[in-house]
Amino acid sequence: MNFDNIVKLVKDAGIAKVKNFLNNDEVARVRIAISNFLEKKTHPKTHYPVRTSSLFIKLLKLDFNKFFSSKVLLKISKQRKMKEIADLIFEDQSQLTMIDAYKSPVSDTEVLSWHIDKAHDGVKVPILPFHHPDSCSIKFFIYLTNVGHNNGCTSYIPGSHKITYALRKGLYERKIRYSPHWKLCDLINFLNHSNNISYFKKYFEGTNVLDQFMEDVKKENLNNYDFNMSPGDAIIFDEGGVHRGSKTLINERIVLRYLFLRKKFFKNI
């Protein structure tokens, strides 16, 4: 696994695709570890403790299954040097903040439509303070089933993380006016709004980042960002970029996720 290539891809495009991130034996071990807790994404059973104190609580409660499953998943993180990768992407110390594993059933609706994270969930009036521009996580998505076009891949618009970074920075510094932008359609309206357009043009002056993004998000282009991956393959990405969970038309999707945040933003370390 080439760390330099992964770091460069995530910094430049927002996402890196890594084949065979886990081998077949590791995939089988993970599938066994999560088998007793595999539910849909929102179910609390899908989360695993990441801190020593939380693991200790599982022991006190005699929850040995969750304890040993968590140890398996934490070992995977250390073996694949996820923290080291996140540190290099951030150019700062990172902290593992979440591990979860969940399933998405076969469906003709998207797992999650095109959106961005750290966007106040699209509310009309944001909960202040605004997100710090550096507050997005690096996510490791490890696929435990086959995914592809209209079958559960996490589609991602390359370079969109640069657009949303500028957006968070503008809001945080009160240089632009807030409006909902969680959905891709709202984000486009936000970028083009008369209150904001001059800020973004100045921010990206001398580059084609903004123009390229507007070209990339044309409706006829969006399926171009789907991809095929097999069990054990992974994507590593900046959660701030524009992404979606595509339809699962062929088989249910099972994913294992690790989230890393800059350590200075992690509460109660």
C-alpha positions as CSV (number, residue, x, y, z in Angstrom):
1,M,0.0,0.0,0.0
2,N,1.6,3.2,-1.2
3,F,1.0,5.9,1.5
4,D,2.3,8.7,-0.7
5,N,-0.1,7.9,-3.5
6,I,-3.1,7.7,-1.2
7,V,-2.3,11.0,0.5
8,K,-1.8,12.8,-2.8
9,L,-5.0,11.4,-4.2
10,V,-7.0,12.5,-1.1
11,K,-5.5,15.9,-1.1
12,D,-5.9,16.5,-4.8
13,A,-9.2,14.7,-5.6
14,G,-10.7,14.2,-2.2
15,I,-10.8,10.4,-2.6
16,A,-8.4,7.4,-3.0
17,K,-9.6,3.9,-4.1
18,V,-7.5,1.1,-2.7
19,K,-7.8,-2.4,-4.1
20,N,-7.3,-5.3,-1.6
21,F,-7.1,-3.1,1.4
22,L,-8.0,-6.2,3.4
23,N,-7.2,-9.7,2.2
24,N,-9.8,-12.5,2.0
25,D,-8.9,-13.9,5.5
26,E,-9.3,-10.4,7.0
27,V,-12.6,-9.9,5.3
28,A,-13.9,-13.2,6.7
29,R,-12.6,-12.3,10.2
30,V,-14.4,-9.0,10.1
31,R,-17.6,-10.5,8.8
32,I,-17.6,-12.9,11.7
33,A,-16.8,-10.1,14.2
34,I,-19.7,-8.0,13.1
35,S,-22.2,-10.8,12.5
36,N,-24.0,-10.4,15.8
37,F,-24.4,-6.6,15.4
38,L,-25.2,-6.2,11.7
39,E,-28.1,-3.8,11.3
40,K,-29.1,-0.8,9.2
41,K,-27.0,2.3,9.5
42,T,-29.0,4.1,12.1
43,H,-29.2,1.2,14.6
44,P,-27.0,1.7,17.8
45,K,-25.7,-1.9,17.6
46,T,-23.7,-1.0,14.5
47,H,-21.3,1.2,16.5
48,Y,-18.1,-0.1,18.2
49,P,-16.1,1.5,21.1
50,V,-12.9,3.1,20.1
51,R,-11.5,4.3,23.4
52,T,-10.0,2.2,26.2
53,S,-12.5,3.5,28.7
54,S,-15.4,2.5,26.5
55,L,-14.0,-1.0,26.0
56,F,-13.6,-1.3,29.8
57,I,-17.3,-0.4,30.2
58,K,-18.2,-3.3,27.8
59,L,-16.2,-5.7,30.1
60,L,-17.9,-4.3,33.2
61,K,-21.3,-5.0,31.6
62,L,-20.1,-8.5,30.6
63,D,-20.7,-7.6,27.0
64,F,-17.9,-9.9,25.8
65,N,-19.1,-10.2,22.2
66,K,-19.0,-6.5,21.6
67,F,-15.6,-6.2,23.4
68,F,-13.9,-8.9,21.4
69,S,-15.5,-7.7,18.1
70,S,-14.2,-4.2,18.8
71,K,-10.7,-5.5,19.5
72,V,-10.7,-7.2,16.0
73,L,-11.8,-4.0,14.3
74,L,-9.2,-1.9,16.3
75,K,-6.5,-4.3,15.3
76,I,-7.4,-3.9,11.6
77,S,-7.0,-0.1,12.0
78,K,-3.6,-0.5,13.5
79,Q,-2.4,-3.1,11.0
80,R,-3.4,-0.9,8.1
81,K,-1.9,2.2,9.7
82,M,-5.0,4.2,9.3
83,K,-4.0,6.8,11.9
84,E,-0.7,7.3,10.1
85,I,-2.5,7.8,6.8
86,A,-4.9,10.3,8.3
87,D,-2.0,12.2,10.0
88,L,-0.3,12.6,6.6
89,I,-3.5,13.8,4.9
90,F,-4.2,16.3,7.7
91,E,-0.6,17.2,8.2
92,D,-1.6,17.1,11.8
93,Q,-2.3,14.6,14.6
94,S,-5.5,12.7,14.1
95,Q,-7.8,10.8,16.4
96,L,-10.0,7.7,15.6
97,T,-13.5,8.9,16.6
98,M,-15.8,6.2,15.3
99,I,-16.1,2.7,14.0
100,D,-19.3,1.3,12.6
101,A,-20.4,-1.5,10.3
102,Y,-23.8,-1.7,8.8
103,K,-25.9,-3.1,5.9
104,S,-28.0,-1.4,3.3
105,P,-30.7,-3.7,1.9
106,V,-31.5,-4.2,-1.8
107,S,-33.4,-1.1,-2.9
108,D,-34.3,1.0,-5.9
109,T,-33.7,4.2,-4.0
110,E,-30.3,5.7,-3.2
111,V,-28.7,4.8,0.1
112,L,-28.1,8.6,0.4
113,S,-28.6,11.2,-2.3
114,W,-25.8,13.6,-3.4
115,H,-24.9,15.7,-0.4
116,I,-22.0,17.2,1.7
117,D,-21.3,16.6,5.3
118,K,-20.7,19.4,7.8
119,A,-23.5,21.4,6.3
120,H,-25.9,21.9,9.3
121,D,-28.1,19.2,7.7
122,G,-29.7,21.6,5.4
123,V,-31.6,23.5,8.1
124,K,-32.8,27.0,7.1
125,V,-31.3,28.6,10.3
126,P,-28.0,27.1,11.3
127,I,-27.0,26.1,14.8
128,L,-24.1,28.4,15.6
129,P,-21.2,28.4,15.7
130,F,-20.4,27.5,12.1
131,H,-18.2,24.5,11.5
132,H,-14.5,25.2,11.5
133,P,-13.1,24.7,7.9
134,D,-10.7,22.0,9.1
135,S,-13.4,20.0,11.1
136,C,-14.1,17.4,8.4
137,S,-13.2,13.8,9.0
138,I,-11.2,11.4,6.8
139,K,-13.3,8.3,6.3
140,F,-12.1,4.8,5.5
141,F,-14.9,2.8,3.9
142,I,-14.1,-0.9,3.6
143,Y,-16.5,-2.8,1.4
144,L,-17.5,-6.3,2.6
145,T,-19.7,-7.0,-0.4
146,N,-19.5,-6.2,-4.1
147,V,-20.4,-2.6,-5.1
148,G,-20.8,-0.9,-8.4
149,H,-22.9,1.4,-10.6
150,N,-26.4,1.5,-9.0
151,N,-25.2,-1.1,-6.5
152,G,-24.0,0.6,-3.4
153,C,-20.8,2.4,-4.3
154,T,-20.1,5.7,-2.5
155,S,-19.9,7.9,-5.6
156,Y,-17.7,11.0,-5.1
157,I,-17.1,14.1,-7.3
158,P,-13.3,14.6,-7.5
159,G,-12.1,17.9,-6.2
160,S,-15.4,18.9,-4.6
161,H,-13.7,18.9,-1.2
162,K,-11.9,22.1,-2.2
163,I,-15.2,23.8,-3.0
164,T,-16.7,22.9,0.3
165,Y,-13.6,23.8,2.2
166,A,-13.9,27.3,0.8
167,L,-17.6,27.4,1.7
168,R,-16.9,26.4,5.4
169,K,-14.1,29.0,5.6
170,G,-16.4,31.7,4.2
171,L,-19.1,30.9,6.7
172,Y,-16.8,30.6,9.6
173,E,-15.2,33.9,8.8
174,R,-18.6,35.5,8.1
175,K,-17.6,36.4,4.6
176,I,-20.7,34.8,3.0
177,R,-24.3,34.5,4.0
178,Y,-25.7,31.1,5.1
179,S,-28.4,29.2,3.3
180,P,-29.0,25.5,3.2
181,H,-26.4,23.6,1.1
182,W,-26.5,19.9,2.3
183,K,-28.1,18.8,-1.0
184,L,-26.1,19.1,-4.2
185,C,-28.9,21.2,-5.8
186,D,-28.8,23.6,-2.8
187,L,-25.0,23.7,-2.9
188,I,-25.1,24.8,-6.5
189,N,-27.6,27.6,-5.7
190,F,-25.5,28.6,-2.7
191,L,-22.3,29.0,-4.9
192,N,-24.2,31.0,-7.6
193,H,-26.1,33.2,-5.2
194,S,-25.4,36.9,-5.6
195,N,-24.4,37.2,-2.0
196,N,-21.6,34.6,-2.4
197,I,-20.4,34.4,-6.0
198,S,-17.8,37.2,-5.7
199,Y,-16.3,35.4,-2.7
200,F,-15.9,32.1,-4.5
201,K,-14.5,33.7,-7.7
202,K,-11.9,35.6,-5.6
203,Y,-11.1,32.5,-3.5
204,F,-10.4,30.4,-6.6
205,E,-8.9,33.2,-8.7
206,G,-6.2,31.9,-11.0
207,T,-7.5,28.3,-11.0
208,N,-10.2,26.4,-12.8
209,V,-11.5,24.7,-9.6
210,L,-14.8,26.4,-9.5
211,D,-15.5,26.2,-13.3
212,Q,-14.5,22.5,-13.3
213,F,-16.8,21.8,-10.4
214,M,-19.8,23.4,-12.2
215,E,-19.0,21.3,-15.3
216,D,-18.7,18.2,-13.2
217,V,-22.1,18.5,-11.5
218,K,-24.1,18.7,-14.7
219,K,-26.9,16.1,-14.3
220,E,-25.7,14.0,-17.3
221,N,-22.2,13.6,-15.7
222,L,-23.2,12.3,-12.3
223,N,-23.2,8.6,-13.1
224,N,-19.6,9.0,-14.2
225,Y,-18.5,9.0,-10.5
226,D,-19.7,5.4,-9.8
227,F,-17.1,2.6,-9.6
228,N,-16.8,-1.1,-9.1
229,M,-15.2,-2.6,-6.0
230,S,-14.9,-6.0,-4.4
231,P,-14.9,-7.3,-0.8
232,G,-11.8,-6.0,0.9
233,D,-11.4,-3.0,-1.3
234,A,-11.7,0.4,0.3
235,I,-12.1,4.1,-0.4
236,I,-10.4,6.8,1.8
237,F,-11.9,10.2,1.4
238,D,-12.5,13.7,2.8
239,E,-16.1,13.7,4.0
240,G,-16.5,17.3,3.0
241,G,-16.6,16.5,-0.7
242,V,-19.9,15.9,-2.6
243,H,-20.8,12.2,-2.4
244,R,-23.7,9.8,-2.3
245,G,-24.6,6.2,-1.5
246,S,-26.0,4.8,-4.8
247,K,-28.9,2.4,-5.2
248,T,-28.4,-1.2,-4.2
249,L,-30.2,-2.9,-7.1
250,I,-28.2,-6.2,-7.1
251,N,-27.1,-7.2,-3.6
252,E,-27.2,-5.7,-0.1
253,R,-24.3,-3.5,0.8
254,I,-22.2,-4.2,3.9
255,V,-19.5,-1.6,4.8
256,L,-17.0,-1.2,7.7
257,R,-16.2,2.5,8.4
258,Y,-13.5,4.3,10.4
259,L,-13.6,8.0,11.0
260,F,-10.6,10.1,11.9
261,L,-10.7,13.7,12.9
262,R,-8.0,16.2,13.7
263,K,-7.2,15.6,17.3
264,K,-7.7,19.2,18.3
265,F,-11.3,19.0,17.4
266,F,-12.0,15.8,19.3
267,K,-13.8,16.5,22.6
268,N,-12.8,14.9,25.9
269,I,-9.6,13.0,24.8
